[in-house]
Amino acid sequence: MAIGANPGGGVQVPLTWVGTEEIPIQFINSFIGQVDERGDVIVSFGQTTPPALIGTPEEVMAQAKRLAYVPVRPVARFTLSRPRLLELVEMLQKTLEIQQGMREVLRQSGMGDKL
């Protein structure tokens, strides 16, 4: 990151993530992206828990038909400029590639047959 009084000038100082391990990891299984009036992106993350439908198949179907909706509980919301959104997409793509490599290693070692 460049720090200084002049745009384009200044000193390059590396960024170091501090305290990341102290933040709890939240489970999410739902997310949505929106674009605001300035063209920035809003990304919302949430948790969806399927409703407990029990009984015979007919009873379960009747219960499901009575549902107006299944709630999504928000966990976090972020807004990003287009340049930051492109950085996020690139980071997620690289992370996906790393995960795929890890899955292949696990499969080859016999540990990831169900991945």
Buried (B, 14 or more C-beta within 10 A) or exposed (E): EEEEEEEEEEEEEEEEEEEEEEEEEEEBEBEEEEEEEEEBBEBBBBBEEEEEEEEEEEEEEEBEEEEEEEEBEEBEEEEBEEEEBEEBEEEEEEEEEEEEEEEEEBEEEEEEEEE
